[in-house]
Every structure is written in C-alpha cells, then in structure tokens.
Amino acid sequence: MISSPRISNRVSRIPRSAIHEMTRLSKEVEDLAFLSWAKPTSDTPDHIKEGAIAAIREGLVGGYTENAGLLELREEIVKKLRRDNRVDANVSQIMVTVGAIEGLAAAVMALVDPGDEVILPSPTYSTHVRQVVIASGKPVFVPTAEDQGFLLDIEGIKDAITPRTKAIMLCTPNNPTGTVLVETQLRELAEVALENNLMVITDEAYEYFTYDGYEHFSIASIPEMRRNVISCYTFTKTYAMTGWRIGYLHADEEVITQINKAHIPFAICAPVVSQYAALAALKSPQDCVAEFRNHYLSARNVMCERLDGLDSVFAYEKPHGAYLMFPKILLKEGKDSTAFCKRLLKEGGVSTTPGIAFGPTGQGHLRMSFCVPKEEIHEAFDKMERYFG
Ligand SMILES: Cc1ncc(COP(=O)(O)O)c(C=O)c1O
C-alpha cells in the first residue's frame, strides 16, 4: 500500500497561491499582456551591483555575518530611518532579513501562538494571511472602506478585537489597492493598539512610491508606540532588487531579541553578498529611487486613462501609492473573480490577479500592476477593449 506523506495541518490548509496559479496558466497563452506581478521590471542599478562585485572580489561574502546583519549596514539603516521615516532607532533595534517577507514571517512567529488572532484590514497582501496561518494563528479580516479609497475602518477594527487578538498587520502603501494610509488614521490606529496592548506589524515595502502629494507615514515614528510596532522594510521595491532577497526590520530591543530567535532557524543571517549590495544602495545617491517613482507615476496615469475608457467594465479608486490598482468588476460575471480572470487570460490574452486572493472583500475585483513598460499597459487595454467590445 502506498501511504500519503504526512503533511502538517498548518501547511496543508494553505491554499495554492492565486498569483502563482495565474503565472502557471499564463505560460499556456501565446501573445500575452502580463499585469499579474508586483515585481519591478527594471534591473538593479549598476552601482549596487558593483558594490556586491567588489565585496565578492575582496573575499567578504563567503561566511555568515552576525544574525542581525552587518554592523555597517545597520548603521546606514539607522540613518535612513531617521532621515526618511522620522524613526529614532539604534543598531540593536535593527535586524537585516531575507527580504521583507522573512522579517514579517519571523515577526508573526515571534508573536502568535496557536489560535491567536491577527487583524488584517482587507483587501490585503495575500502573503500576510499565509504567514498568520503557518504560525497556526487565525486571520481576522476587517473590510476597509472602498468608497473612501480603501481607508481603514477604525471602528470595525475595534469591534474585531477579542481577548485572543495579538496583532494588527498593516500594509501601506498597500498591495493590492495602492492606498496610502495617512498620518491621522495611523495615529487613531496607534491609540487602539495602545489601549488594547496589541502589536502593529507593518509592511512598508512601497514606502518611496507615493503620488499626488501623499506622504508615507511610519507608525513607529509615534514615540508612545516604541514597544508596540514591528516595522518591516525591503530593498526589493525601492532599488529593484527582488532577487537579492534583502530587507530589514525595526523593533524595540526586547521584541527584536525574541524575533531573532525565529529568524535564526529559518535564515541564520540574510545573504551576505546582498547585504553588501544593500550597503552600496544606501550609501549612494538616491536618484534611481526618484527615477523609479516617476516612471510608476506616469504608468499609473496611463493605466487610469485607459481604465476610464472601460468604465462599463471596471470602476476604480485611483491609487496614491505602490504600483498596483484594484478595480471593481462591474459585469455580473465578475462576481467570481477567479473565473473572470481565468477567462480574461485564456480568451482575452491579459494576465491579472483575482481579487479573492487578497481576502474575502477582494471578491468581485482584480489586481492590475503598472510596474510594467507603458507599451505593455497599452497592449493589455487594447486587448481588453477588443475582448469586452
Ligand atoms: C506588500 C509586499 N510586501 C513584501 C513583498 C515582498 O518583499 P521582499 O521581496 O522584500 O520579500 C511584496 C512583493 O510583492 C509586497 O508586495
């Protein structure tokens, strides 16, 4: 008798990733316009690559670093947090991680016991949900207010708090909606977290990509929140460094000592060659970040204009950040976003991501990414205009 492998409940109950499923199906379609990935399409700037190459030549990358990362890198991160996030940190409050993802996962592991609840304003980044599930925690979705551009529903969050609630996980600027949470809302949320002794875990991957006068605000810059925030950042989006797998987190010493215990069994330390690349990124002029931002802003404008031409099919909230948008599907077939996106892919030749991947309130929507060349956006919308005719 062939017995089946005895996989843990924790892992087996995680559904297949809709993004990866769409990528797999996309390979079967010829002549495709691809709006499915939230991955920068530009290459990493040369001066960052040179930093890594020099470290390799100097024989610096063959061993481990401290678990928390190179001291020199953490010193540069401290400067960056002060300059750009108004967060007053020191090197012992920084941990360099394998992208933001490993930092977020280690943070969740350090906080969540089986059955603990984590509040996720929804729609939200699908990986956060998986991180809670893999820690045997319970994701609690609180819908955001779509008619106000997907802002937080603070009363809804208060109502969702129970004695089992440990944390709130936030993504601003948001994947999938592009919403930038403004300072006043984050201050209100901070009050709720402090009143209930909850931890706020932030994912600030898109911190540099905000538009229309919106500014990114880090909740860790509120001094009273010092012991109640774990902030996760990454080089992936800011410097087009997806494959380098390098990010970092900031938390109070007492908290970070515990997170480090979760970080070591998964990573030991972040890739050392990538730590040197990150160091080069932080020590060099930041022109490339402004260039990426300007490119995304003009791509956003193109996508909005083209969506305006399809106003019988989609309604959308203009995103003020990130490089993603989350239109509502107005056609009745759109009620099942997975079926709708699969059909749009197979019959229309456009790859997008079904909204249901981002929590229950994502149903009836799809995610479109504008971190692609403008020609790809035009091609996708030309195809959709023909398809929806
Ligand atoms: C909100 C958000 N956080 C984190 C990540 C991944 O970050 P990293 O590559 O640093 O692990 C992504 C990638 O799409 C993202 O959209």
PDBQT file of the ligand as one rigid body, heavy atoms in Angstrom, charges set to zero:
ROOT
HETATM    1  C1  LIG A 401       3.448  44.355   0.234  1.00  0.00    +0.000 C 
HETATM    2  C2  LIG A 401       4.608  43.497  -0.101  1.00  0.00    +0.000 A 
HETATM    3  N1  LIG A 401       5.441  43.123   0.882  1.00  0.00    +0.000 NA
HETATM    4  C3  LIG A 401       6.513  42.369   0.627  1.00  0.00    +0.000 A 
HETATM    5  C4  LIG A 401       6.780  41.913  -0.651  1.00  0.00    +0.000 A 
HETATM    6  C5  LIG A 401       7.990  41.083  -0.904  1.00  0.00    +0.000 C 
HETATM    7  O1  LIG A 401       9.087  41.735  -0.396  1.00  0.00    +0.000 OA
HETATM    8  P1  LIG A 401      10.530  41.092  -0.340  1.00  0.00    +0.000 P 
HETATM    9  O2  LIG A 401      10.950  40.794  -1.745  1.00  0.00    +0.000 OA
HETATM   10  O3  LIG A 401      11.326  42.129   0.298  1.00  0.00    +0.000 OA
HETATM   11  O4  LIG A 401      10.454  39.863   0.488  1.00  0.00    +0.000 OA
HETATM   12  C6  LIG A 401       5.939  42.247  -1.689  1.00  0.00    +0.000 A 
HETATM   13  C7  LIG A 401       6.190  41.740  -3.060  1.00  0.00    +0.000 C 
HETATM   14  O5  LIG A 401       5.407  41.790  -3.923  1.00  0.00    +0.000 OA
HETATM   15  C8  LIG A 401       4.839  43.078  -1.411  1.00  0.00    +0.000 A 
HETATM   16  O6  LIG A 401       4.006  43.459  -2.382  1.00  0.00    +0.000 OA
ENDROOT
TORSDOF 0
